[in-house]
Amino acid sequence: MTTEFKSNQLSMTVLMSPEMANFSGKVHGGAVLRLLDQVAYACASRYAGRYVVTLSVDQVMFRQPIAVGELVTFLASVNYTGTSSMEIGVKVVAEDILKRSVRHANSCFFTMVAVDDEGRPTPVPPLQLETSDERRRHAAALIRRQLREEMEQRHLELLASNPPSHS
């Protein structure tokens, strides 16, 4: 039996266990972030056919708490490709098994960079947009990319106008 995977998408489901939680039985944000990074890595490296490194994480929004015992599905997609970088969007869906309810718990965007054997950035294949969802995600990724560049420029301007003092 052969299973075909779309190389620009990935899903992973994990059962939330007690070692991931705080004293109230809710999963630590850091535990979710760790899993998010692993999913973004897996999605980006599968797409690029290379190892990748995390450059940035944007718009991490913890919308709903996640409890021990829930199934959490991470839905990742390559939304944008540059020369060596990729934006990976990840949606987190939590499922209460007993109540048979599903809810959107978290979303965020990772910028991952493909690297060669010496750890230097290396080209990735251009993204082929085939569906209306892929085109919508790509358009939103272009806006986020522009906003990141504007934020970086503003940060550099702020540093130039207020150099740090070394006391």
N, CA and C atoms as an extended XYZ file, in Angstrom:
501
Properties=species:S:1:pos:R:3:atomname:S:1:resname:S:1:resid:I:1 pbc="F F F"
N         0.844       -1.182        0.000 N   MET     1
C         0.000        0.000        0.000 CA  MET     1
C         0.885        1.238        0.000 C   MET     1
N         0.613        2.170       -0.882 N   THR     2
C         1.376        3.406       -0.982 CA  THR     2
C         0.523        4.562       -0.463 C   THR     2
N         1.128        5.398        0.359 N   THR     3
C         0.434        6.566        0.866 CA  THR     3
C         1.094        7.801        0.277 C   THR     3
N         0.294        8.665       -0.353 N   GLU     4
C         0.798        9.908       -0.934 CA  GLU     4
C         0.621       11.037        0.074 C   GLU     4
N         1.670       11.778        0.339 N   PHE     5
C         1.601       12.947        1.197 CA  PHE     5
C         1.856       14.174        0.345 C   PHE     5
N         1.105       15.241        0.602 N   LYS     6
C         1.425       16.518       -0.024 CA  LYS     6
C         2.662       17.036        0.680 C   LYS     6
N         3.693       17.359       -0.067 N   SER     7
C         4.954       17.733        0.570 CA  SER     7
C         4.900       19.082        1.269 C   SER     7
N         3.870       19.901        1.005 N   ASN     8
C         3.810       21.214        1.650 CA  ASN     8
C         2.840       21.241        2.831 C   ASN     8
N         2.363       20.084        3.273 N   GLN     9
C         1.461       20.019        4.423 CA  GLN     9
C         1.836       18.856        5.322 C   GLN     9
N         1.470       18.984        6.599 N   LEU    10
C         1.772       17.929        7.558 CA  LEU    10
C         0.777       18.022        8.703 C   LEU    10
N         0.362       16.901        9.231 N   SER    11
C        -0.457       16.912       10.443 CA  SER    11
C         0.134       15.919       11.443 C   SER    11
N        -0.023       16.265       12.715 N   MET    12
C         0.479       15.408       13.786 CA  MET    12
C        -0.503       15.506       14.940 C   MET    12
N        -0.863       14.384       15.519 N   THR    13
C        -1.766       14.368       16.664 CA  THR    13
C        -1.032       13.792       17.866 C   THR    13
N        -1.169       14.485       19.011 N   VAL    14
C        -0.472       14.097       20.241 CA  VAL    14
C        -1.473       14.086       21.389 C   VAL    14
N        -1.386       13.065       22.236 N   LEU    15
C        -2.175       13.010       23.460 CA  LEU    15
C        -1.464       13.836       24.527 C   LEU    15
N        -2.162       14.775       25.137 N   MET    16
C        -1.559       15.623       26.170 CA  MET    16
C        -1.472       14.833       27.475 C   MET    16
N        -0.267       14.709       27.999 N   SER    17
C        -0.012       13.876       29.170 CA  SER    17
C         0.351       14.731       30.394 C   SER    17
N         0.290       14.155       31.603 N   PRO    18
C         0.499       14.929       32.836 CA  PRO    18
C         1.836       15.671       32.914 C   PRO    18
N         2.923       15.114       32.360 N   GLU    19
C         4.217       15.801       32.467 CA  GLU    19
C         4.264       17.089       31.652 C   GLU    19
N         3.260       17.324       30.803 N   MET    20
C         3.193       18.553       30.003 CA  MET    20
C         2.434       19.671       30.726 C   MET    20
N         1.874       19.365       31.897 N   ALA    21
C         0.903       20.275       32.507 CA  ALA    21
C         1.418       20.994       33.750 C   ALA    21
N         0.703       22.070       34.082 N   ASN    22
C         0.938       22.780       35.344 CA  ASN    22
C         0.046       22.159       36.423 C   ASN    22
N        -0.003       22.784       37.601 N   PHE    23
C        -0.746       22.202       38.724 CA  PHE    23
C        -2.258       22.206       38.521 C   PHE    23
N        -2.752       23.017       37.608 N   SER    24
C        -4.198       23.058       37.363 CA  SER    24
C        -4.634       22.079       36.273 C   SER    24
N        -3.688       21.304       35.742 N   GLY    25
C        -4.031       20.315       34.731 CA  GLY    25
C        -4.099       20.864       33.322 C   GLY    25
N        -3.649       22.095       33.152 N   LYS    26
C        -3.602       22.690       31.809 CA  LYS    26
C        -2.187       22.551       31.272 C   LYS    26
N        -2.077       22.355       29.961 N   VAL    27
C        -0.782       22.145       29.330 CA  VAL    27
C        -0.009       23.461       29.294 C   VAL    27
N         1.262       23.415       29.683 N   HIS    28
C         2.145       24.587       29.657 CA  HIS    28
C         2.273       25.118       28.230 C   HIS    28
N         2.274       26.433       28.086 N   GLY    29
C         2.498       27.045       26.778 CA  GLY    29
C         3.827       26.611       26.183 C   GLY    29
N         4.841       26.453       27.029 N   GLY    30
C         6.156       26.028       26.551 CA  GLY    30
C         6.132       24.629       25.954 C   GLY    30
N         5.311       23.749       26.521 N   ALA    31
C         5.181       22.392       25.969 CA  ALA    31
C         4.528       22.450       24.590 C   ALA    31
N         3.539       23.338       24.443 N   VAL    32
C         2.879       23.506       23.140 CA  VAL    32
C         3.867       24.105       22.139 C   VAL    32
N         4.648       25.112       22.581 N   LEU    33
C         5.637       25.731       21.688 CA  LEU    33
C         6.668       24.720       21.197 C   LEU    33
N         7.089       23.830       22.075 N   ARG    34
C         8.059       22.794       21.694 CA  ARG    34
C         7.488       21.907       20.592 C   ARG    34
N         6.231       21.495       20.766 N   LEU    35
C         5.585       20.667       19.757 CA  LEU    35
C         5.379       21.457       18.454 C   LEU    35
N         5.009       22.729       18.580 N   LEU    36
C         4.844       23.580       17.391 CA  LEU    36
C         6.140       23.644       16.594 C   LEU    36
N         7.261       23.830       17.278 N   ASP    37
C         8.553       23.913       16.598 CA  ASP    37
C         8.882       22.596       15.907 C   ASP    37
N         8.576       21.475       16.548 N   GLN    38
C         8.826       20.172       15.938 CA  GLN    38
C         7.982       19.972       14.682 C   GLN    38
N         6.713       20.390       14.752 N   VAL    39
C         5.819       20.252       13.597 CA  VAL    39
C         6.286       21.155       12.460 C   VAL    39
N         6.639       22.412       12.773 N   ALA    40
C         7.126       23.342       11.749 CA  ALA    40
C         8.403       22.792       11.118 C   ALA    40
N         9.298       22.250       11.942 N   TYR    41
C        10.536       21.642       11.436 CA  TYR    41
C        10.213       20.495       10.475 C   TYR    41
N         9.331       19.595       10.899 N   ALA    42
C         8.999       18.425       10.079 CA  ALA    42
C         8.378       18.850        8.753 C   ALA    42
N         7.471       19.814        8.793 N   CYS    43
C         6.810       20.282        7.572 CA  CYS    43
C         7.819       20.936        6.625 C   CYS    43
N         8.651       21.824        7.171 N   ALA    44
C         9.618       22.556        6.342 CA  ALA    44
C        10.702       21.631        5.796 C   ALA    44
N        11.205       20.719        6.612 N   SER    45
C        12.282       19.843        6.135 CA  SER    45
C        11.758       18.844        5.109 C   SER    45
N        10.526       18.378        5.283 N   ARG    46
C         9.934       17.482        4.275 CA  ARG    46
C         9.817       18.231        2.949 C   ARG    46
N         9.326       19.474        3.009 N   TYR    47
C         9.135       20.251        1.787 CA  TYR    47
C        10.476       20.537        1.098 C   TYR    47
N        11.466       20.979        1.888 N   ALA    48
C        12.762       21.378        1.329 CA  ALA    48
C        13.645       20.187        0.982 C   ALA    48
N        13.391       19.044        1.605 N   GLY    49
C        14.262       17.892        1.407 CA  GLY    49
C        15.619       18.097        2.062 C   GLY    49
N        15.651       18.939        3.101 N   ARG    50
C        16.896       19.295        3.796 CA  ARG    50
C        16.591       19.581        5.255 C   ARG    50
N        17.654       19.657        6.046 N   TYR    51
C        17.484       20.141        7.408 CA  TYR    51
C        17.136       21.618        7.360 C   TYR    51
N        16.425       22.066        8.373 N   VAL    52
C        16.034       23.469        8.462 CA  VAL    52
C        16.300       23.967        9.876 C   VAL    52
N        16.381       25.276       10.007 N   VAL    53
C        16.509       25.900       11.324 CA  VAL    53
C        15.389       26.916       11.479 C   VAL    53
N        15.015       27.169       12.731 N   THR    54
C        13.972       28.148       13.032 CA  THR    54
C        14.581       29.534       13.053 C   THR    54
N        14.047       30.443       12.249 N   LEU    55
C        14.496       31.829       12.239 CA  LEU    55
C        13.631       32.686       13.147 C   LEU    55
N        12.315       32.518       13.072 N   SER    56
C        11.427       33.319       13.917 CA  SER    56
C        10.090       32.622       14.104 C   SER    56
N         9.378       33.073       15.125 N   VAL    57
C         8.016       32.617       15.406 CA  VAL    57
C         7.172       33.866       15.572 C   VAL    57
N         6.084       33.951       14.830 N   ASP    58
C         5.218       35.130       14.864 CA  ASP    58
C         3.806       34.766       15.288 C   ASP    58
N         3.177       35.729       15.913 N   GLN    59
C         1.747       35.686       16.205 CA  GLN    59
C         1.318       34.430       16.944 C   GLN    59
N         2.058       34.065       17.988 N   VAL    60
C         1.639       32.932       18.810 CA  VAL    60
C         0.474       33.414       19.665 C   VAL    60
N        -0.680       32.835       19.442 N   MET    61
C        -1.872       33.242       20.163 CA  MET    61
C        -2.478       32.016       20.829 C   MET    61
N        -2.421       31.971       22.159 N   PHE    62
C        -3.033       30.868       22.900 CA  PHE    62
C        -4.497       31.243       23.121 C   PHE    62
N        -5.359       30.743       22.249 N   ARG    63
C        -6.777       31.115       22.265 CA  ARG    63
C        -7.561       30.373       23.343 C   ARG    63
N        -7.239       29.114       23.548 N   GLN    64
C        -7.972       28.255       24.468 CA  GLN    64
C        -6.982       27.413       25.256 C   GLN    64
N        -7.241       27.193       26.552 N   PRO    65
C        -6.364       26.280       27.297 CA  PRO    65
C        -6.548       24.843       26.799 C   PRO    65
N        -5.498       24.065       26.965 N   ILE    66
C        -5.517       22.652       26.573 CA  ILE    66
C        -5.322       21.834       27.841 C   ILE    66
N        -6.170       20.838       28.040 N   ALA    67
C        -6.134       20.041       29.265 CA  ALA    67
C        -5.430       18.707       29.040 C   ALA    67
N        -4.885       18.177       30.127 N   VAL    68
C        -4.324       16.827       30.112 CA  VAL    68
C        -5.432       15.874       29.671 C   VAL    68
N        -5.095       14.919       28.817 N   GLY    69
C        -6.062       13.937       28.330 CA  GLY    69
C        -6.693       14.297       27.009 C   GLY    69
N        -6.477       15.532       26.553 N   GLU    70
C        -7.040       15.914       25.261 CA  GLU    70
C        -6.106       15.490       24.130 C   GLU    70
N        -6.693       15.233       22.979 N   LEU    71
C        -5.915       14.999       21.767 CA  LEU    71
C        -5.716       16.344       21.095 C   LEU    71
N        -4.483       16.615       20.696 N   VAL    72
C        -4.183       17.882       20.035 CA  VAL    72
C        -3.614       17.569       18.657 C   VAL    72
N        -4.231       18.156       17.638 N   THR    73
C        -3.778       17.973       16.268 CA  THR    73
C        -3.154       19.269       15.777 C   THR    73
N        -1.947       19.142       15.244 N   PHE    74
C        -1.199       20.266       14.684 CA  PHE    74
C        -1.299       20.150       13.166 C   PHE    74
N        -1.846       21.182       12.523 N   LEU    75
C        -2.017       21.207       11.071 CA  LEU    75
C        -1.061       22.244       10.505 C   LEU    75
N        -0.046       21.787        9.799 N   ALA    76
C         1.002       22.691        9.298 CA  ALA    76
C         0.966       22.755        7.782 C   ALA    76
N         1.318       23.945        7.267 N   SER    77
C         1.415       24.100        5.813 CA  SER    77
C         2.498       25.118        5.476 C   SER    77
N         3.142       24.893        4.339 N   VAL    78
C         4.084       25.872        3.799 CA  VAL    78
C         3.226       26.934        3.117 C   VAL    78
N         3.311       28.172        3.614 N   ASN    79
C         2.490       29.248        3.067 CA  ASN    79
C         3.241       30.116        2.065 C   ASN    79
N         4.566       30.131        2.195 N   TYR    80
C         5.386       31.028        1.385 CA  TYR    80
C         6.789       30.446        1.312 C   TYR    80
N         7.443       30.618        0.163 N   THR    81
C         8.860       30.279        0.059 CA  THR    81
C         9.603       31.462       -0.525 C   THR    81
N        10.775       31.727        0.042 N   GLY    82
C        11.706       32.701       -0.504 CA  GLY    82
C        12.822       31.920       -1.169 C   GLY    82
N        14.036       32.466       -1.121 N   THR    83
C        15.178       31.757       -1.701 CA  THR    83
C        15.522       30.529       -0.866 C   THR    83
N        15.722       30.737        0.446 N   SER    84
C        16.044       29.625        1.350 CA  SER    84
C        15.074       29.539        2.523 C   SER    84
N        14.198       30.522        2.645 N   SER    85
C        13.275       30.556        3.778 CA  SER    85
C        11.878       30.113        3.380 C   SER    85
N        11.127       29.708        4.398 N   MET    86
C         9.741       29.270        4.219 CA  MET    86
C         8.931       29.761        5.406 C   MET    86
N         7.705       30.210        5.158 N   GLU    87
C         6.787       30.456        6.266 CA  GLU    87
C         5.938       29.213        6.422 C   GLU    87
N         5.892       28.711        7.649 N   ILE    88
C         5.081       27.549        7.981 CA  ILE    88
C         3.982       28.018        8.921 C   ILE    88
N         2.741       27.870        8.506 N   GLY    89
C         1.614       28.180        9.374 CA  GLY    89
C         1.193       26.924       10.098 C   GLY    89
N         0.892       27.063       11.397 N   VAL    90
C         0.451       25.900       12.172 CA  VAL    90
C        -0.822       26.261       12.927 C   VAL    90
N        -1.854       25.467       12.711 N   LYS    91
C        -3.113       25.598       13.447 CA  LYS    91
C        -3.188       24.440       14.431 C   LYS    91
N        -3.579       24.750       15.661 N   VAL    92
C        -3.659       23.743       16.717 CA  VAL    92
C        -5.131       23.527       17.070 C   VAL    92
N        -5.570       22.280       16.963 N   VAL    93
C        -6.954       21.923       17.256 CA  VAL    93
C        -6.959       20.954       18.436 C   VAL    93
N        -7.671       21.329       19.507 N   ALA    94
C        -7.766       20.480       20.694 CA  ALA    94
C        -9.094       19.726       20.676 C   ALA    94
N        -9.026       18.457       21.064 N   GLU    95
C       -10.215       17.608       21.057 CA  GLU    95
C       -10.426       17.014       22.445 C   GLU    95
N       -11.559       17.339       23.046 N   ASP    96
C       -11.955       16.724       24.310 CA  ASP    96
C       -12.627       15.402       23.948 C   ASP    96
N       -11.940       14.317       24.247 N   ILE    97
C       -12.397       12.993       23.822 CA  ILE    97
C       -13.738       12.637       24.462 C   ILE    97
N       -13.900       12.921       25.754 N   LEU    98
C       -15.126       12.536       26.459 CA  LEU    98
C       -16.335       13.344       25.997 C   LEU    98
N       -16.139       14.640       25.766 N   LYS    99
C       -17.247       15.500       25.332 CA  LYS    99
C       -17.450       15.457       23.817 C   LYS    99
N       -16.498       14.839       23.116 N   ARG   100
C       -16.541       14.791       21.653 CA  ARG   100
C       -16.651       16.199       21.053 C   ARG   100
N       -15.844       17.110       21.638 N   SER   101
C       -15.848       18.487       21.137 CA  SER   101
C       -14.463       18.843       20.622 C   SER   101
N       -14.437       19.700       19.609 N   VAL   102
C       -13.201       20.122       18.965 CA  VAL   102
C       -13.190       21.647       18.942 C   VAL   102
N       -12.005       22.241       19.230 N   ARG   103
C       -11.908       23.696       19.202 CA  ARG   103
C       -10.522       24.130       18.735 C   ARG   103
N       -10.484       25.334       18.154 N   HIS   104
C        -9.231       25.939       17.704 CA  HIS   104
C        -8.541       26.504       18.940 C   HIS   104
N        -7.368       25.951       19.295 N   ALA   105
C        -6.700       26.347       20.534 CA  ALA   105
C        -5.553       27.326       20.310 C   ALA   105
N        -4.935       27.301       19.133 N   ASN   106
C        -3.719       28.081       18.936 CA  ASN   106
C        -3.415       28.168       17.448 C   ASN   106
N        -2.734       29.246       17.058 N   SER   107
C        -2.193       29.378       15.709 CA  SER   107
C        -0.901       30.165       15.790 C   SER   107
N        -0.003       29.939       14.847 N   CYS   108
C         1.207       30.754       14.767 CA  CYS   108
C         1.900       30.502       13.438 C   CYS   108
N         2.959       31.279       13.219 N   PHE   109
C         3.695       31.222       11.962 CA  PHE   109
C         5.185       31.161       12.255 C   PHE   109
N         5.852       30.175       11.674 N   PHE   110
C         7.291       29.999       11.825 CA  PHE   110
C         7.972       30.383       10.529 C   PHE   110
N         9.109       31.052       10.620 N   THR   111
C         9.973       31.220        9.461 CA  THR   111
C        11.123       30.246        9.649 C   THR   111
N        11.255       29.328        8.709 N   MET   112
C        12.286       28.301        8.749 CA  MET   112
C        13.225       28.522        7.568 C   MET   112
N        14.504       28.212        7.764 N   VAL   113
C        15.505       28.379        6.711 CA  VAL   113
C        16.162       27.024        6.448 C   VAL   113
N        16.181       26.625        5.176 N   ALA   114
C        16.853       25.381        4.781 CA  ALA   114
C        18.365       25.605        4.821 C   ALA   114
N        19.094       24.606        5.323 N   VAL   115
C        20.550       24.724        5.424 CA  VAL   115
C        21.227       23.517        4.775 C   VAL   115
N        22.459       23.772        4.268 N   ASP   116
C        23.246       22.691        3.668 CA  ASP   116
C        24.040       21.976        4.761 C   ASP   116
N        24.933       21.089        4.351 N   ASP   117
C        25.696       20.290        5.316 CA  ASP   117
C        26.637       21.127        6.172 C   ASP   117
N        26.972       22.332        5.724 N   GLU   118
C        27.834       23.236        6.507 CA  GLU   118
C        27.010       24.231        7.322 C   GLU   118
N        25.691       24.098        7.278 N   GLY   119
C        24.829       24.987        8.046 CA  GLY   119
C        24.546       26.321        7.369 C   GLY   119
N        24.860       26.437        6.092 N   ARG   120
C        24.608       27.680        5.349 CA  ARG   120
C        23.253       27.596        4.651 C   ARG   120
N        22.561       28.749        4.534 N   PRO   121
C        21.269       28.741        3.827 CA  PRO   121
C        21.419       28.172        2.426 C   PRO   121
N        20.422       27.399        2.028 N   THR   122
C        20.432       26.759        0.710 CA  THR   122
C        19.044       26.881        0.084 C   THR   122
N        18.962       26.958       -1.233 N   PRO   123
C        17.665       27.188       -1.882 CA  PRO   123
C        16.624       26.104       -1.605 C   PRO   123
N        15.358       26.548       -1.601 N   VAL   124
C        14.218       25.643       -1.474 CA  VAL   124
C        13.398       25.714       -2.763 C   VAL   124
N        12.638       24.665       -3.058 N   PRO   125
C        11.803       24.705       -4.266 CA  PRO   125
C        10.744       25.806       -4.161 C   PRO   125
N        10.414       26.455       -5.272 N   PRO   126
C         9.338       27.445       -5.227 CA  PRO   126
C         8.007       26.761       -4.916 C   PRO   126
N         7.160       27.454       -4.189 N   LEU   127
C         5.864       26.902       -3.792 CA  LEU   127
C         4.885       26.970       -4.964 C   LEU   127
N         4.252       25.849       -5.255 N   GLN   128
C         3.229       25.783       -6.306 CA  GLN   128
C         1.863       25.944       -5.641 C   GLN   128
N         1.169       27.026       -5.959 N   LEU   129
C        -0.140       27.304       -5.366 CA  LEU   129
C        -1.215       26.675       -6.239 C   LEU   129
N        -1.913       25.674       -5.677 N   GLU   130
C        -2.884       24.918       -6.473 CA  GLU   130
C        -4.328       25.161       -6.065 C   GLU   130
N        -4.568       25.498       -4.800 N   THR   131
C        -5.949       25.650       -4.327 CA  THR   131
C        -6.198       27.088       -3.889 C   THR   131
N        -7.471       27.422       -3.733 N   SER   132
C        -7.813       28.769       -3.265 CA  SER   132
C        -7.305       28.981       -1.831 C   SER   132
N        -7.321       27.944       -0.993 N   ASP   133
C        -6.772       28.056        0.372 CA  ASP   133
C        -5.274       28.350        0.331 C   ASP   133
N        -4.535       27.671       -0.548 N   GLU   134
C        -3.097       27.917       -0.669 CA  GLU   134
C        -2.827       29.337       -1.150 C   GLU   134
N        -3.632       29.819       -2.089 N   ARG   135
C        -3.458       31.198       -2.571 CA  ARG   135
C        -3.783       32.206       -1.471 C   ARG   135
N        -4.825       31.950       -0.683 N   ARG   136
C        -5.193       32.833        0.436 CA  ARG   136
C        -4.088       32.850        1.496 C   ARG   136
N        -3.570       31.670        1.860 N   ARG   137
C        -2.495       31.602        2.864 CA  ARG   137
C        -1.237       32.296        2.359 C   ARG   137
N        -0.942       32.161        1.051 N   HIS   138
C         0.232       32.794        0.476 CA  HIS   138
C         0.098       34.315        0.512 C   HIS   138
N        -1.074       34.842        0.151 N   ALA   139
C        -1.300       36.294        0.175 CA  ALA   139
C        -1.134       36.838        1.595 C   ALA   139
N        -1.664       36.139        2.583 N   ALA   140
C        -1.515       36.567        3.980 CA  ALA   140
C        -0.051       36.485        4.418 C   ALA   140
N         0.672       35.482        3.943 N   ALA   141
C         2.096       35.335        4.289 CA  ALA   141
C         2.906       36.495        3.728 C   ALA   141
N         2.567       36.952        2.522 N   LEU   142
C         3.269       38.100        1.942 CA  LEU   142
C         3.066       39.350        2.805 C   LEU   142
N         1.868       39.529        3.318 N   ILE   143
C         1.602       40.677        4.198 CA  ILE   143
C         2.411       40.547        5.485 C   ILE   143
N         2.422       39.357        6.092 N   ARG   144
C         3.203       39.153        7.331 CA  ARG   144
C         4.688       39.388        7.075 C   ARG   144
N         5.181       38.957        5.914 N   ARG   145
C         6.598       39.167        5.571 CA  ARG   145
C         6.907       40.660        5.497 C   ARG   145
N         6.031       41.410        4.841 N   GLN   146
C         6.221       42.855        4.740 CA  GLN   146
C         6.187       43.507        6.126 C   GLN   146
N         5.275       43.076        6.983 N   LEU   147
C         5.193       43.621        8.341 CA  LEU   147
C         6.452       43.305        9.148 C   LEU   147
N         6.990       42.079        8.997 N   ARG   148
C         8.234       41.719        9.696 CA  ARG   148
C         9.381       42.621        9.247 C   ARG   148
N         9.463       42.880        7.931 N   GLU   149
C        10.520       43.751        7.406 CA  GLU   149
C        10.366       45.180        7.934 C   GLU   149
N         9.124       45.684        8.000 N   GLU   150
C         8.878       47.021        8.535 CA  GLU   150
C         9.244       47.099       10.018 C   GLU   150
N         8.893       46.057       10.777 N   MET   151
C         9.229       46.023       12.208 CA  MET   151
C        10.742       46.035       12.406 C   MET   151
N        11.462       45.261       11.612 N   GLU   152
C        12.919       45.212       11.710 CA  GLU   152
C        13.512       46.583       11.393 C   GLU   152
N        12.997       47.235       10.358 N   GLN   153
C        13.489       48.561        9.981 CA  GLN   153
C        13.229       49.569       11.100 C   GLN   153
N        12.040       49.541       11.680 N   ARG   154
C        11.712       50.451       12.789 CA  ARG   154
C        12.608       50.191       13.993 C   ARG   154
N        12.870       48.923       14.253 N   HIS   155
C        13.746       48.562       15.370 CA  HIS   155
C        15.155       49.119       15.151 C   HIS   155
N        15.671       48.973       13.930 N   LEU   156
C        17.004       49.497       13.612 CA  LEU   156
C        17.041       51.024       13.733 C   LEU   156
N        15.983       51.685       13.290 N   GLU   157
C        15.903       53.141       13.414 CA  GLU   157
C        15.875       53.561       14.879 C   GLU   157
N        15.139       52.838       15.696 N   LEU   158
C        15.069       53.138       17.130 CA  LEU   158
C        16.433       52.966       17.785 C   LEU   158
N        17.127       51.880       17.445 N   LEU   159
C        18.464       51.661       17.996 CA  LEU   159
C        19.428       52.762       17.560 C   LEU   159
N        19.322       53.207       16.305 N   ALA   160
C        20.210       54.256       15.796 CA  ALA   160
C        19.961       55.588       16.501 C   ALA   160
N        18.712       55.864       16.853 N   SER   161
C        18.391       57.134       17.506 CA  SER   161
C        18.616       57.074       19.019 C   SER   161
N        18.656       55.900       19.588 N   ASN   162
C        18.884       55.705       21.029 CA  ASN   162
C        19.921       54.626       21.246 C   ASN   162
N        21.189       54.897       20.997 N   PRO   163
C        22.196       53.840       21.177 CA  PRO   163
C        22.210       53.362       22.632 C   PRO   163
N        22.395       52.073       22.843 N   PRO   164
C        22.412       51.541       24.219 CA  PRO   164
C        23.614       52.091       24.989 C   PRO   164
N        23.366       52.432       26.259 N   SER   165
C        24.471       52.925       27.096 CA  SER   165
C        25.095       51.730       27.813 C   SER   165
N        26.384       51.751       27.947 N   HIS   166
C        27.114       50.666       28.629 CA  HIS   166
C        27.615       51.205       29.948 C   HIS   166
N        26.820       51.014       31.006 N   SER   167
C        27.232       51.506       32.315 CA  SER   167
C        27.803       50.417       33.169 C   SER   167
